[in-house]
Amino acid sequence: MPQVPQKLRLRSPQSKLRVTFPDGTVVCCSRANATMVATLNKIGSSRFHEIDLEVGHLPLVSREKYEKFEKYMLPLDDGWYVNTQPDTRTKYIQLQSINNKLELGLNVEIGSDFEPVTEEPKIKKKRDVSRMVVTFADGYKIFENNSQLTYSQCFCKFGLSEVKRRDLEVSGKKLITTTQQYANQIHVGRDCWLFCPATVKERVKVLKFVALMLHQKIEVELY
C-alpha cells in the first residue's frame, strides 16, 4: 500500500496590513504594497520630506526612481516614489516608525484575516527606459546592457585622467576621486572612483555636462 503522509502542510495565509486613521478612515488592501501606497497618499505628499527611513542606504520615499530598486519603486502622488522591496512585516515596522515620527495617531496592524476594504491604487506603468546609446563625434558608439556600464565606459572614452585633471563636480561632489568617498560611486580603475547618479536621467545630464566641459560632442538616445 502507498505511504500516507503523516503531516499535511498548507500554505500560510498571506499577511495583510491595516491602517486606521484618527478620522476613522481604514486603509486595507489585498496586498501590502498597495496598502503602503494608499496610506502614504492619505498622509499626503506635503509630509513626505519628513520621512527619513532608508532601504539599502537609499531613501524609502523619494522623488527619484532608483535603478537599483527599479521594479520595487511604486509611484505616489505628486511625483514621489516609495521603495516596496521589504517584506510585509518590515512594511509594518516602517509604517509604525512613520506614524511615530510624524505623530499621526495611526493604528497600524498586521494580520492574515483582515478583509480588504480599500480599492487598490491604480499604478500606471511607464515604458521602461533603462538603457542608453551614446554616440561620440568620431562616430564611436557605446551601448552596454545597462546604463551604469554605458555611463562608466563613456568616462573611459572621455579620458578618466582628463576628467580628474579638470576637477569637475556635480551637486558638490567630485566626479572622480582616488578613494571611495560617497555611497553612489563605482570603481572604474586603480585609485579611481566615479560618481554615478541613481537615475538614467541624471546620468545623461552628467554625461552632457562633462562633454561640454571637455569641448566634445555627444548624442544620447534612451531605449
Secondary structure, 3 states (H helix, E strand, C coil): CCCCCCCCCCCCCCCEEEEECCCCCEECCCCHHHHHHHHHHHHCHHHHHHCCCEECCEECEECCCCHHHHHHEEECHHHCEEECCCCHHHHHHHHHHHHHHHCCCCEEEEECCCCCCCCCCCCCCCCCCCCEEEEECCCCEECCCCHHHHHHHHHHHHCHHHHHHHCCEECCEECEECCCCCCCEEEEECCEEEECCCCHHHHHHHHHHHHHHCCCCEEEEEC
